[in-house]
Amino acid sequence: MNLKERHAIWMKIKRVMIAAPKSGSGKTVVTCALLQVLKAYGWKVASYKCGPDYIDPMFHEKIIDVPAKNLDTFFTDEEKTRELFQNSAKKMDFAVFEGVMGLYDGLGGVREEGSSYHLAEVTKTPIVLVVDAKGMGRSMIPLIAGFLNYDKKHLIQGIILNRISKGYYETLKPWIEEELKIQVIGFLPEEKELHIESRHLGLFLPDEVNSIKEKLQAVSELFSRTVSIEYIKEIAESAEELEPDETLMEKMLIDKYGTLIYKKAAGGLTREVNVWDSRPTIAVAKDEAFCFYYADNIHLLKEYGAKITYFSPLHDKKLPEGCHALLIGGGYPELYARQLSANTKMREAVKDAVKNEMPIVAECGGFMYLHSFLKDKEGLCYDMAGVISATCFYTGKLVRFGYIELREKQKHFLLNGKGIKGHEFHYYDSTCNGTDVIAVKPVTGKEYSCIIKNKTQWMGFPHLYYPSNPVFARAFIEKAKKYQKTTI
């Protein structure tokens, strides 16, 4: 069997997207319930969150124990988005996509890119639409009709009604099916005890929700009784095969001798380097305070030859032995400010490492941690790492929100001169946000300065998505290698 034949077989994967007319309709609960049921069947299941959200994939991965990733058609073009899906789904039996916002809501709420529908279209994934039925009767019919009429690719294949009683569901189901010729495949009643709490950045983290595993187990059992799992499987099995793209087969490979071969990856570079002889180690902060990482970012760093080790700014007293770079992602450091401040040895270790020119990338929560001080919602001020002589403080409102593209003023990380895409969502601000990078809003074209950066440092509020410009990841690793040589 040749590569093309194997690739075609890989893409026979069953898949479905759980989407909705608007946020708050119950997508996450339905997605989690479906994942739990499919896993109980013994299937190899993967989940994909549409858009930049970190927390929903954490629920899927940490609580249900299924691999979870983000896919976003703003971050990556159609070809790259398909490639990312194909590469991660090739060993799975079933893939479940969780939509974002309303089905057709993309950039700025008006553009196609970044919408759930665009992702479904790009990956040829059929859709189950979750409709919040609370407070509605026959008015649901024109609502659903509008979504069906706007569905140019006829991807919507089933309807689930949420927050509706069994009796009312049995009354409305035949009306909807008769008038709209769409299958209503089940319902979920309103159960307050199954509600998952949320805060300003979205859902609470999995470890913070009381009895979350019990809640999700209960909702999955209810789901299996009130929703036709067999029909969902039929919808998923109807997904079109994704045609293999010859150009996507020219991927980065690592042979048995440790030679990393670049072809389509890394901005079109074609080169060979031996990565196993001197692989640099990137220490990644990961604990209750720092937990927001795109799986594809970490994967890309590994593919490009970095070893990844994890450490906790909350609990550890020193950085991992022999590390050559630091990556401190986002999270909720403000909730753990007292503990972070009390861990003096770690704060000093991070400050000393950066002072000694160890490369560092810090995003949002990680950026906050690097400040001299962090002032929380109550106005209490805590000592932080002191890398940046400034204060982070709570504003009481959303400071920045949405997609951006970042362009360097001086080339240190984006050596091909192109931008890298990212996302911002924070209620905290800084007395020193940096001025070394220009952020551009994709819909309005509005520009503003951000990021504190030099040859070895990239520190700021924006979360980056490395596959949107893989050169960033490559440059970060090269800086780690250069630092590694100084320690030999």
Buried (B, 14 or more C-beta within 10 A) or exposed (E): EEEEEEBBEBBEBBBBBBBBBEEEBBBBBBBBBBBBBBBEEEBBBBBBBBBBBBBBBBBBBBBBEBBBBBBBBBBBEBEBBBBBBBEBBBEBBBBBBBBBBBBBBBBBEEBBBBBBBBBBBBBBBBBBBBBBBEEBEEEBBEBBBEBBEEBEEEBBBBBBBBBBEEEBBEEBBEBBEEEBEBBBBBBBBBEEEBEBEEEEBEBBBBEEBEEBEEBBBBBBBBBBEBBBBEBBBBBBBEBEEBEBEEEBBBBBEEEEEEEBBBBBBBBEBEEEBEBEEEBBBBBBBBBBBBBBBBBBBBBBBBBBBBBBBBBBBBEBEEBBEEBBBBBBBBBBBBBBBEBBBEBEEBBBBBBEBBEEBBBBBBBBBBBBBBBBBBBBEEEEBBBBBBBBEBBBBBEEEEBBEBBBBBBBEEEBBBBBEBBBBBBBBBBBBBEBBBEBBBBBBBBEEEEEEBBBBEEBBBBBBBBBBBBBBBBBBBBBBBBBBBBBEEEE
